[in-house]
Amino acid sequence: IKKEEKATVGVNLATHLYEFIREIRGRVDQYAAFFDHIKAYLEAEGKAHPESHAYIAELEAIVTEAQSKAKEIYATPLPTVETKIEAMKKLLREGEGDGFDCGALDVRGTAGVQDDLCRRYNRLVLRLSQTAALKCGPSPERAVIAKKIWEQSRQVLRQPTRWEPRRTLYFFEP
């Protein structure tokens, strides 16, 4: 890359990086809302059907595991990332830095952690729906719970970002 083009390339990369982080954060928010909704639903079903306690407890354990993973993501607010990106762009426009290495302003760690969490959430949603279906047995109450989880799982998995692999959609096709 020619020296005079490095700042432009760097600014474009920083812009794309922020867009990626913003979209993945939105996706993490979708998954978090899904798990919150499922947790509330399972708690209500647990009260309504105490005989299904073991079944619901197993599903709640998966939801609790998922909810525990987001703490690190939300420790870095999105406005903080945006501020760093704007500072990075300013440096690049002023001709400082080589357009790729912005030291203390680097937000690639945040991007990677979010992307990894999104992948993990995808797997946990699949595991939750599969566990709900496999363990419901002949109980009509459990079948209703499994159906609800299955439908909600399909809904959240069918809203991927442009960077998220779409291969998981095929698991839910008839």
N, C-alpha and C positions, 0 to 999 in steps of 0.2 A: 504494500500500500504506500503510495507516494506521501511524503511528509505533509504536503498541503491538504491531503484528503483525510489524514488520520483523525482530525478533530470531528469532521463530518461523520465518518464511519463510527467513531466512538460515541457521539451523541445519538446516532441511530441505534446503536447497540444498547445504550442506556435506556432509551425510550422503549425499545422492545422488551428489555429486561423488566422494566416497571409494569408494562402491560401484562407480561407473563405472571409476575408476582400478584398483581391485582386480580387477574382472572382466577389464578389458583387459590387465592385467599377467598374469593367468592365461592369457589367450589368447596373449599374446606367449610365455609359457613353453611353451605347446603347440606353437607354431610352432618355437621354438628346439629342443625335443626332436625334432620331426619332422626338422629339418635336421641335427641331430646323428646321428640314426638313419640318414638317407639317406647322409650322408657316410661313416659306418662301412661301410654296405652297399656303396657305390661303391668304397671302398678295397679291400674284400674281393674284389669282382668284378674290379677292376683287376688284382689279383694272380692271380686264377684264370684270367682271359682277357686276356693281354697284347696280343693282336691287336686288341682293342677299345679300346686306349689313347686314341686321339683322341676317340672317342665319349664315353668315361667322363670324360676331361679337360674336355670341354665342359660336361657336367652338373655336374662338381665345381666348375667356375668359377661357376655359378649359385648353388650351395650356399655357396661361400665368400663371394660377394657378400652373400647373405642373412645369414650369420653375422656379418659385419663391421658390420652396421647396428644391432645390439642394445647396443653398448657404452654409448651415451648413456643408454639406458633403465635399465640395471642400475647406473649410477652413482648413481641416486637410489633407495635401498632403500625398499620398501613401508612398513616401520615409521616411516621419516622422514616419509612422506606422512601416515600415520595420526596421528603426533604433531602435525604442523602443523594437520590438520583438527580435532583435539581442542582445540588452543589457539585455533583460529578459533571454534569453538563456544562456548568459555568466554568469549571476548571478546564475542560476540554476546549471550550470556545476561546478561552484566554490563551490557549496553546500550551498549557502545562499538562504534564503527563503524556503518555504515549498513545492515549486513546483507548487503552485496554486495561491498564493496571491503575486503579484509583485508590489504592491503599486502604486507609481507614474508612473510606466511603463505600467499600465493596459490600454489596448486598447479595452476592451469589449464594452465600451460606443460607440466607433466609429463603431464597428461591428453591434451593435444593431440599431443605427441610420440609417446606410446604409441599413440594412435588412428591417427596417420599411419603408424607402423611396422606396425601390424596390417594396414592397407590395403596397404602395400607388400609385406608378407609374403604376403598373399593373391594378389597379382599374380605374385610370384616363384614361388609354388607352382604356379600355372597355367602360367607360362612353363616351369618345369622339366618338368612332365608333358607339355606339348605338344612341347617340344624332344626329350624322350626318345622320344616316339611318332613324331615326324616324321623323326628322324635314325637310327632303328634299322635301316632298310633290310631286306635279306633275311636278315640274320644271326639264327639262332635264339637265340644267347646274348644279343644285344642286345634281342631281343623279350622275353626273360624279364626283363631289367633294366627295360625300358619298362613292362611289365605290373606289376611290383612297385612302381615309382614311381607309376604311374597309380592303383593300389589304395591306396597310402599317402596320395596326394594327396587322393583322394576322402574318405578317412577323416578327415583333418585339416580339410578344408574343410566337412565336414558337422557340425562342432561349434561353430557361431558363438555369440557372446554375443548377448544380446538387443538390443544396439545395432548389431551388425555386419550389413551388408546380406546378404540371402540370395540375391541374384541370381546369385552365382557357382555356386550349386548346380545351376543349369540347364545349365551347360556340361558337366556330367557325367551327365546323364540320357540314357538310350538313345533 
